[in-house]
Amino acid sequence: MHIDSLPEFPWDTLTPYVSLAKSHVDSVSDLSVGTPVDPTPDVVQTALKVAANSPGYPPTQGTSALREAALGWLLRSRGVDPAEAGVVEHAVLPALGLKELVGLLPSMLGIGKDDVVMHPRIAYPTYDVGAKLAGARTLAADATTAVGPGTVKLVWLNSPSNPTGKVLGIDHLAKVVDWARSRGAIVLSDECYAELPWEEPWLSSGVPSVLDPRVTGGDPQGVVALHSLSKRSNMAGYRAAFAMGDQKLIAQLLELRKHMGMMVPAPVQAAMVAALDDDGHVVQQRKVYCRRRKLLRSALESAGFRIDDSEAGLYLWATHEELLAEAGNGDLSADIGREVPTWHLVEWFARRGVVVAPGSFYGLHGAQHVRISLTASDGAIDRAVSRIHPG
């Protein structure tokens, strides 16, 4: 696929609003990007340093210590017993960050021309980009009943969702997996926000995994779950992610990655083991995000915003009916050709020195909302709160 056929990189279109926010008398509060700002845990940094003397090539499939740590984490943190789920050690594969996996998996799994890749109606844009890179067509749908005749070869799930924070329950996941298997389609489940639940029942039961035996029947055939350490361990700069699930699909990916030299550096693999083995830092980071979330949500609701979904993850999915009704009345959005209502909301925040992400980045069905990140510093969050609802 030629690069000219790719859509404009969405974040570049936010530039005028970033400039407007930066003109605020006080410093800007950027709540648009979900990049962690808190320190990487000491246990992770120490493991990286200890493994720094690493002159040889690392194993593409990951060290046995890393794969075992991933299985232990699956049991402790996701409530899925690998033995009951049929997930074996060789069905774990590290990767250079989750976005790389999302973008390349359709091509690596043999998806091609005339194949259809299904993803949520409101979705992380790289699902669509990865399908286009493979030459496939995309279908945005939230229910299998919305899919007509045709060859669906790959189904993306994202729970908790980026950007909405919506969580899919066991029954929903099981129905999608059963439906995909009936069509010979692969299911890829992006679960990178799963350890950040905020509301019941997910606080008590945990966010369900697509690898749960209640979903797969104890056989992960045709199913792969994707995980990242960027959010739960503040390791975005490490580029540390992994896939796990169907052993045959993982073996296919491993073979391709060996040919392409796509190896996670050995020190990073050691750091991943330390992160996966330590649950304490995740609990502490969750408390930090919980405080920020409560402050932001209270300010937004006091200013007339409605928070939809947002059951888990690192974002608040917000809309404001009265402000949307005013869209296009001589604002910056109209001046630069932004006819989608979400840009009016983006401008409302920018004039107060706050940058948020327009919901339209995630599909037309997101055009009534903005995504607001919890990952800014405490100081930036506090400034944003005081500007959103000064009272």
N, C-alpha and C positions, 0 to 999 in steps of 0.2 A: 504494500500500500504506500502511495506517495504521501509525503507529509502535507502537501497542499490540500488533501482531502480531509485532513483533520480539522475539527472545530478550533476556533480561536481559544487560546488558553484562558479560561474564565477569569483567573485572578488579575490578568492584565487589564480587564475592563473595569476593575474597581479603582484604578489609579486616580481618576478625578475626585472621587469621594475620600480617598486617603488624603489627597492634597487639601481638600476642604476641612477634614478633621484636624489636620496638622496646623491649620491656621487658627485653631482655638487658642485662647489666651494662655491656657495651661497645657501641659503635655498631652499628647494623644493617648487614648486608651484603645488599643487594637484588640478587639474581641472577634476578629473575623477568621483567624486561622487556628486550627487545633494543635498548635505545636507546644509541647511541654516547656515550661520555664523554670520549674523547681529542680533542685539538684538531683543528679543521678545518685541512687543510694550508695553509701560507702561500701557495702558488701560487693556491689557490682564493680565499682571502680577498683577495689583491691584485687578482685579476681582478674580484671583486665591487666593490671600492672604485673601481677605474678606471672601471667602467661605472655608477657611482652617479648621475651626472648623466644622468637618463633621463626627460625630460619627455613623450615620446610613447608611444603604445600599442605594445607589442611584438607581433611577428607570432605569431599563434596556432600556426602550423605550425612555429615555431622558425626561427631565423636559418639561413641556408645554412651558416654556420660551425659551428653546433651539429649540423646534420644530417650534415655532412661529418666532423665529429669522431666522431660516433656510428658511422659506417661504418668509419672508421679504427680505432676501438676494437674493433669486431666482428672485424676481421681480426687485429689484434695480440693481443688478450686472449682472444678466444674461438676463434681459429683458423678462422674462417669468412670466406672471400673473398666480399664482397658480390656481385661480378660472377658468380661461380659459383653463388651461392645465389639469384640473381635479386632481391636486395634493392636497390632504388634509393633515391636521396636523398629523393625525395618519399614514401617509405614509412617515414619516421621522424617521430614526433610526440611532442613533450615534454608532460609532465603535471605537475600540482601534487602530486607525491608518488605513490607506488605504491598506497597504500591507496585513494586517490580513484579511480584507474583500476580496481582490482579491484572496488570497490563499485558503480561506475557502468557498467562495460562491458556487462554483460548487457542493461541497459535501452537503452544507446546502440546496441547491435547488433541491436535489434529482438526480443530474447527476450521472450516474454510468457506469458500464461495457457495452461496445458496443455503448455507446452514443458518439457523436462527438461534440467537442468544437472547434469552429472556432475563430481564432484570426488573427490579421494582420501579413503579411509576415515578417515585421520588427517590433518587439514587445518586450515590457517589459517581461522578462523571467518568472515572477510569473504567468502569464496567463497559460503558459504551465505547470508549476509545480502544480498549483491548479487543473488543469484537471487531471493530473497524480495521484494526491492524491485521487481524486474521482474515479480512475480506468477507466477514459474515454480516448478516443483517441483525438488527436488534429489535426487540419487542419489549416495550415497557408495559408491564401488567402486574397487578398485585394478587390476582386470583387465577388459578388454572382454568376456571370456567370462562375466563375472558379470552382464552386462546382458541382460535379456530383451527381449521385444517392447516397442515404444514409441518415442516421438519424442525422441531425444536431439539437442538443437540446439547445445549448447555443452559442450566438454570442457575442464576445467581440469587442467593439469599443474603440478607444483611441484618443481623439481629444481635444486639441493639442497632437500630438504623443510624447511619450517618446520612442525612442531618436530623431526622425527626426524633430519634431516641425511642422509637417504638420497638417493643419486644414481641417476638413470635413465640407462642406457646407450643407445647409438645404436640397437640393435636394438629395444629397448622403445619408444623414441620413434617410430621408423619404423612399428612395428605400430599404435600409437595413431593416428598421422596417417593411415595407410592406412585404418584402420577408420572413423575420423571422416569421411573423404572419401567413403567408400562409403555413408554415411548422410546426407551433406550437412550435417554438423555442423562448427562452427568450433572450432579448437583454440587455447586461450590458455595460454601457458606462462610461469609466474612464475619468473624465473631470477635473482632479486636477490642470491642468495648464491653465485653461480657462481664468483666469483673468490677463494673461500675454501676450497680443497680441503685435506684433511689426510691422506688415505690413498691408497694406490695402488689402482687404476691412475690415479686422477684427478690425483695430484700430477704424474705424468709426461705424461699425455695431455691434461689439462685436463677440466673438466666439460663434457660435450656440450651443444650448443645445439640447440633444436628447429629452428633455421634452417639447420643443417648440410645440405648437398646430399645426404648419405647418408640423411638423414631425409626430406627433402621431394622428392628427385629433382631439385633445382635450381629448383623452382618453389614459392614460399611461398603459393600459393593456399590460402585458408582457414586460414592459420596466422599468429599474432601472438605475438611474444615480448615480455615486459615486463621492464624493468630499472630499478634504482634506484641512486642515488649515495649514499644514506643510509648504507649499511653499509660499502662499500668505500672511501668518501672522507670518512666522518664528516660527512655533510651532511644529516642528518635535519632539522635546523632550517631548511634551505633549501627543503625540499619539492621535490626535483628527481628526476624520473623520466622515462622515455620508453618508447614502444612502437615496434616495428618489425616489418615482415613484409609481409603481403599488401597491395599498393598500393590495391586497391579498398576493403578494410576500413578502412585508415588514412584514405582520402579521406572515407569515410562518417563516421568519428569526427571528422575535422577540420571537416567542414561543421556538425555539431551543436555542436562546441565554439566555433566562430565565432559561431553564433547565441546561445550562452549566455555569451559573454565569458570563457571559461575559458582565460586566457592566463598562461603562466609569465612572471613579471617579467623585463624585459630584463637587469638586473644578475645575476639568477640564471642566465639563459641563458648569459651570459658566463662565469660561474663554472663552469657545467657543461662548457663547452668546455675550460677550463683543467684541470678534473678528468679529463676523458676523454683529453686529450692527454698527461697525465703519468702514467706507470706507476710511477715510483719510490716515490711515497708509498703506493701500494697494497702494494708489496713490504714496506715498512717496517711498515705497520699489520698485515700478516699475521704478521710476526715477533712483534709485541706479543701478538696473540691466540694464537699458537702457545705462547708461554710460559705464558699463563694457562690454556690448555687442558690442557697437560701437568700443571701443578700440581693443577688441579681433578680431572682424571681419576685421577691417582695417589691423591689423598686419598679420593675416592669409592670406588675399588676396594679400598683398604685398609680402608674401613669396611664392606665387604661389598656394595656396590652393583655392579650389572652395567650396563655401557654398551652399548646397542644402536644399530646403524646409526652415526649421528654421523660419517659419512665426510667431511662438508664443512659449511660454514655456521658459525653463531655460537652453537650450543647443544650441550649434552650431553643425550642422551635416556637417562635412568637409571631403574632399578628395583631393588627389594630384596625378594627372595622372603620372607625371614624376617620383615621388618617388615610386609609385606603380610599375612602370616598372623596378625599380631597386630591387624589393623584392627578398630576398633569396640570395643575393650576399655576403655571409659570415657574415651576421649580427647575433645579439643575437637571433633573432626570429628563424633562421635556427638551431642554436646551441641547442635550447631547444625544437625543434620539432614544432615550430609554422609555419605551411605552409600557413596559411591564410594570404593574403596580408595586411590586416588591422594591423597585428602585426608589420610590417615594419614601418608603420606610427607611431604606439605607441612608437617604439624604437627611431624614429627620435626625438620625443618630449622628451623622457626620457633622451637622451644624452644632452639635453639642460636644464635639471632640471625641466621638466614639465611632469606631469602624466595626461594622458587622457584615456578614456575608448575605447576599441576596438569595432568597429561596430558589430563584430561577436558575441558579447555577446547577441545581439538582433535578432539573426538568420543569416543564411548563406547569405541572401540577403543584409545584412549589412556589408559584408566582404570587401567592398571597402572604407569604411568610418571610422572615429572616432567620438566619441561624446565628446564635450568639454563643461564643465559646467561653468555657470556664477556665481556660488554660493561661490566662494572663496573670501577672503577679498580683499579690494582695493589694498593693498600692494602686495598680491600674484598675482593679475591680472596684475598689473603694471610690476612686475618682469617677468611674463610670456610673456607679450607683448614685452619687451625689448630683450628677448631671441629668440622669434619666428622670429622677423624681427629687428635685431640690428640697421639697418639703420634708 
